[in-house]
Amino acid sequence: MATTDRQATTLALAHALSAAERGLAVIPLARTKLPALRSPHRAAPAPFTCHGECGRFGHGVHDASTDPARVRALFAAAPWATGYGIACGLPPHHLIGVDLDTKPDASETDSSTALRELALRHLFTIPPTVVVLTPSGGRHLWLTGPPDLVVPNSAGRLAPGIDVRGAGGYLVGPGSRTRHGTYTTAPGTAHLTPAPCPPALLRLLLPATPAVRRAGGGTTGGDGRGLVQFVLAAHRGQRNTRLFWAACRAYENGIGATLLTSLLDAARAVGLTEREARATIASAARMTARRPA
């Protein structure tokens, strides 16, 4: 391996260990920004699912760790790595990445302008937080989410040019070297910790609650039956998120207290404990209460 590559790997490991010390789980990345280690199951017949239960490296973001010994072992297994990825959605930070892409072909609308328009429309502001500058001129905003919610990854769903990195995703860490350049922390933000995601923005990042059609046309009214059915349709990994969304809608429509028992019953029916369900509903009640008029 060339001297410059060895230096890049050494620097990437140093940055990754520093991030791990701050509670950010990391994995080594290649110059392509993809995980540096290939799956040990790539020759297995499809479908084959393993998230690291086999004990070997090569499971992408599922390998991510804050343990210095494991981080060193990951980089030792990938001596060609020149960067590192930071896993989103994991404790203690439950990181959410808002990727503002400014490539000319990304969109006719500038992503920063689109985010400002969203903020004006939904009455939120982005608090001071860590901002990472990409080699293409884009920006990654680091935010944190509640521990009981799963924010999914999305591309362009918020607005053209705005991608979201949530559970199962990762952000390229500052100091990483890629084919197109180096990721750096924006001036004045390196000392910051990731700020909590504004509640109004968080609601936009979560899956939308579908409208439930009445037999005679139109959508369900204020009885909340559609919200209860939305919770009952939840699969594992969606239960808290769906319950939170349903509870937010219920409280926004003034039927939160009335629907409490039905939402609790639905949450228990899909496998949540009453304690988990009550905590999620209480979080929704607090968040909607803080929503600007």
Secondary structure, DSSP 8 states (H G I E B T S, - for coil): --HHHHHHHHHHHHHHHHHHHTT--EEEE-TTSSBSS--TTTTS-SS---SSTTS-S--GGGG-B--HHHHHHHHHH-TT--EEEEESS-TTTTEEEEEE---TTT-SS-HHHHHHHHHHHHT----S--EEE-TTS-EEEEEE--TT-----EEEEEETTEEEE-TT-EEE-TT-EETTEE-EE-TT-TT---EE--HHHHHHHS------B-TTSSB--TT-HHHHHHHHT--TTTHHHHHHHHHHHHHHTT-HHHHHHHHHHHHHHTT--HHHHHHHHHHHHHHHHHS--
